[in-house]
Amino acid sequence: MRITDCRYDRDRLRLEIAYRLIGYEVRTETIRQCTTLSADRIRRLYREYVRDQPQLRVRRRRGKSPRQMGFFLRTPQHELEAATMACLLLACGLLGRPGILQRLSLEEIARFCDAYDTFVGLRPGAVITFEHAWYLLHVLARDDEYALSRCPQCRALWIRDRLDLVPVVCPTCRWPSDANAAPLTASSANAHC
């Protein structure tokens, strides 16, 4: 049997994705959900191919994956990065179609990895990690409380909280025009009304 046989393509893709996710410092549980590999197999993959390579400085993260939308709304930088990532997900066809919350195919997960690589290329040193972006995909795919919307002032895409009573504008439009002014946030907009 040759490794190029079609029946092995899915297994190779699964291992390639797991290796990429390990490189992004993704938690074992998230890798398991994406690839259906067992936790032991993922740990073995890390030990055998990553841990002892000095050029790869990959940390294994512990604990639960990020699960709070408030992370993306902390600062204008967080909001802009979240909007950039959401636009890439939309451009890659990962948002805006029914059924995306069902189990993603390996090809879609590989496309998500490509979108994240593009994001990191556009925003080196970004605060959004792979798992934050993964969570953002699932929140926006639900299309209930948060949505990718157009700013009413500048028409740029941004992530809007649909339950916010006071419609605010995107972080770029809220950005202060001079260095001494404080940026307008959703909570300060509510306080002025």
C-alpha positions as CSV (number, residue, x, y, z in Angstrom):
1,M,0.0,0.0,0.0
2,R,1.2,3.5,-0.8
3,I,0.7,6.5,1.4
4,T,-0.7,8.3,-1.6
5,D,-3.8,6.1,-1.8
6,C,-7.0,8.1,-1.5
7,R,-8.2,6.3,1.5
8,Y,-5.4,7.7,3.5
9,D,-5.9,11.3,2.5
10,R,-8.4,12.0,5.3
11,D,-6.1,10.5,7.9
12,R,-3.2,12.6,6.6
13,L,-5.3,15.7,6.6
14,R,-6.5,15.0,10.1
15,L,-2.9,14.7,11.3
16,E,-1.8,17.8,9.4
17,I,-4.5,19.8,11.0
18,A,-3.7,18.4,14.5
19,Y,0.0,19.4,13.9
20,R,-1.1,22.9,12.8
21,L,-3.3,23.3,15.9
22,I,-0.5,22.2,18.2
23,G,1.6,24.9,16.6
24,Y,-1.1,27.5,17.4
25,E,-0.9,26.3,21.1
26,V,-4.5,25.1,21.0
27,R,-5.7,23.1,23.9
28,T,-6.0,19.3,23.6
29,E,-9.8,19.3,23.9
30,T,-10.2,21.8,21.1
31,I,-7.9,19.7,18.9
32,R,-9.9,16.6,19.8
33,Q,-13.1,18.3,18.8
34,C,-11.7,19.5,15.5
35,T,-9.9,16.3,14.4
36,T,-11.7,13.5,16.3
37,L,-8.2,12.2,17.4
38,S,-8.0,10.9,20.9
39,A,-6.4,13.0,23.6
40,D,-3.7,10.4,24.0
41,R,-2.9,10.5,20.3
42,I,-2.7,14.3,20.4
43,R,-0.3,14.2,23.4
44,R,1.8,11.6,21.6
45,L,1.9,13.8,18.5
46,Y,3.1,16.7,20.6
47,R,5.8,14.6,22.4
48,E,7.1,12.9,19.2
49,Y,7.1,15.8,16.7
50,V,7.1,19.1,18.6
51,R,8.4,19.0,22.2
52,D,12.0,18.2,21.5
53,Q,12.4,20.6,18.5
54,P,14.3,23.7,19.7
55,Q,13.2,25.8,16.8
56,L,9.5,25.3,17.8
57,R,8.6,27.0,21.0
58,V,5.1,25.7,21.5
59,R,3.5,25.9,24.9
60,R,0.8,23.5,25.9
61,R,-2.1,25.5,27.3
62,R,-4.2,24.1,30.2
63,G,-7.7,24.7,31.4
64,K,-10.8,25.7,29.6
65,S,-10.9,27.3,26.2
66,P,-12.0,31.0,26.0
67,R,-15.8,31.3,26.2
68,Q,-16.6,35.0,26.8
69,M,-17.7,37.4,24.2
70,G,-16.7,40.3,26.5
71,F,-13.0,39.6,25.5
72,F,-13.7,41.0,22.0
73,L,-15.3,44.1,23.4
74,R,-12.6,45.2,26.0
75,T,-10.9,47.8,23.9
76,P,-11.1,49.3,20.4
77,Q,-8.1,47.1,19.4
78,H,-9.9,44.0,20.5
79,E,-13.0,45.1,18.6
80,L,-11.1,45.9,15.4
81,E,-9.2,42.6,15.5
82,A,-12.4,40.7,16.1
83,A,-14.0,42.5,13.1
84,T,-11.0,41.7,10.9
85,M,-11.1,38.0,11.9
86,A,-14.9,37.9,11.3
87,C,-14.4,39.5,7.8
88,L,-11.8,36.8,6.9
89,L,-14.2,34.1,8.1
90,L,-16.9,35.6,5.9
91,A,-14.6,35.8,2.9
92,C,-13.6,32.1,3.4
93,G,-17.3,31.1,3.3
94,L,-17.3,30.0,7.0
95,L,-20.1,32.4,8.0
96,G,-23.5,33.1,6.6
97,R,-24.6,29.6,5.7
98,P,-27.0,27.4,7.6
99,G,-25.6,24.3,9.3
100,I,-22.2,25.7,10.0
101,L,-22.7,24.9,13.7
102,Q,-22.9,21.2,12.8
103,R,-19.5,19.5,12.9
104,L,-17.2,21.2,10.5
105,S,-15.5,19.1,7.9
106,L,-11.7,18.7,7.8
107,E,-11.6,20.9,4.7
108,E,-13.5,23.7,6.5
109,I,-11.2,23.4,9.5
110,A,-8.2,23.7,7.2
111,R,-9.8,26.8,5.6
112,F,-10.3,28.2,9.1
113,C,-6.6,27.6,9.8
114,D,-5.7,29.4,6.6
115,A,-8.0,32.3,7.6
116,Y,-6.3,32.5,11.0
117,D,-2.8,32.4,9.3
118,T,-3.9,35.4,7.2
119,F,-5.2,37.2,10.2
120,V,-1.8,36.7,12.0
121,G,-0.1,38.0,8.9
122,L,-2.3,41.1,8.9
123,R,-2.1,41.7,12.6
124,P,1.3,40.5,14.0
125,G,1.2,40.4,17.8
126,A,-2.6,40.2,17.8
127,V,-4.4,39.6,21.1
128,I,-6.8,37.2,19.5
129,T,-5.6,33.6,19.8
130,F,-6.7,30.7,17.6
131,E,-9.1,29.6,20.3
132,H,-10.6,33.0,20.6
133,A,-11.1,33.1,16.8
134,W,-12.7,29.6,17.0
135,Y,-15.1,30.8,19.7
136,L,-15.9,33.9,17.6
137,L,-16.8,31.7,14.6
138,H,-19.3,29.7,16.7
139,V,-20.8,32.8,18.2
140,L,-21.3,34.6,14.9
141,A,-22.5,31.4,13.2
142,R,-25.3,31.2,15.8
143,D,-26.5,34.6,14.5
144,D,-28.5,35.5,17.5
145,E,-27.0,37.9,20.1
146,Y,-23.9,39.1,18.1
147,A,-23.8,39.8,14.4
148,L,-21.4,41.1,11.8
149,S,-23.0,44.3,10.8
150,R,-22.3,47.5,8.9
151,C,-21.5,50.7,10.9
152,P,-24.2,53.3,10.3
153,Q,-21.6,56.0,10.0
154,C,-18.8,54.6,7.9
155,R,-20.3,51.4,6.6
156,A,-17.4,49.3,7.8
157,L,-18.1,45.8,9.1
158,W,-18.0,45.3,12.8
159,I,-19.4,43.0,15.5
160,R,-22.5,44.4,17.0
161,D,-24.4,43.3,20.1
162,R,-28.0,43.0,18.9
163,L,-29.3,43.3,22.5
164,D,-27.6,46.7,23.0
165,L,-30.4,49.3,23.5
166,V,-28.4,52.2,22.2
167,P,-27.1,51.7,18.7
168,V,-23.4,52.6,18.7
169,V,-21.0,52.9,15.9
170,C,-17.9,50.8,15.1
171,P,-14.7,51.3,17.1
172,T,-13.1,53.3,14.4
173,C,-15.9,55.9,14.5
174,R,-15.7,55.9,18.3
175,W,-12.0,56.4,18.3
176,P,-11.2,59.9,19.8
177,S,-10.3,62.6,17.3
178,D,-7.7,64.0,19.7
179,A,-5.4,62.2,22.1
180,N,-7.0,63.8,25.2
181,A,-10.5,62.7,24.6
182,A,-11.8,59.4,26.1
183,P,-13.2,56.9,23.6
184,L,-17.0,56.4,23.5
185,T,-18.0,53.0,24.6
186,A,-21.4,51.3,24.7
187,S,-21.6,51.8,28.5
188,S,-20.7,55.4,28.3
189,A,-23.2,55.9,25.5
190,N,-25.8,54.4,27.7
191,A,-24.8,56.8,30.6
192,H,-25.3,59.9,28.4
193,C,-28.9,59.0,27.5
